[in-house]
Amino acid sequence: MQCLIMTKKMNNLQLSQKKMKKEIAQLEYFIKSDIDARELKRAIAVRMALSGNIYHEISNILVSAQ
């Protein structure tokens, strides 16, 4: 369920600065919790996208982390 919510948010990166900070804070909390490795990678990818990283960079970082 959490992953679906994050994917929807990632598809719509037109968030205000205030909402973006709130989303990143929620992602940080989620990342620090005890989650499955796949969910962790997805949460990190969403956090990076919200922070302004381009998708190619995100992909390269996550692939090299395996």
N, C-alpha and C positions, 0 to 999 in steps of 0.2 A: 504494500500500500504506500509506504513512504517513497519508494522508488518511483511510482507512478506520479505522485505529487511533484517530486523533484523534476521529472522529465517534462511535465507540463510547464513548470516554471522556466526550465531551460529553453523551451521552445518559444517563450515570450520574454525576451530580455529587455523589453521596453518598460522597465520599472523605474520609479522615481528613486532618487538617491536614498531617501529615508527608508523606502520599502526594500531596496537592495541591501542596505546595512542590516535590516531586520532578517531578511532571508539568509544572508551570510552567517549571522549569529546563530540562527536555527540550524543551519548546516554544520557549523562548528560543534554544536551540542550533539547533533546526530553522529558526526564523525567520531567524537570522543566516546560514544556509547559502544557497547559490545555488539557489533553487527557483522554480518556475513561479508567476506572479502569482496564479492561482486557489488554489494550495496555500498561498501566503502569507496570503491573505485568510482561508482556513479556519483556519489555525493561529492567526492573530490573534483570530478569533472564539472559538475554543476557549479560548485564554488568557484572554480577557476574561470568558468565562462562568465559568471556574474562579476568577477573581478576584472574582466576585460581581456583575458587571454584569448587568442584566436584558436579555433578548433584544431588546426593542424598542430600547434604547439601542445595542446592538451593531449591529443592522440599520441604524439611522440613521447611525451613524459609518461603517460600511463603504460604504453607498450614497453618502454625501457625499464619500468619498475617491476616487471614480471620476473 
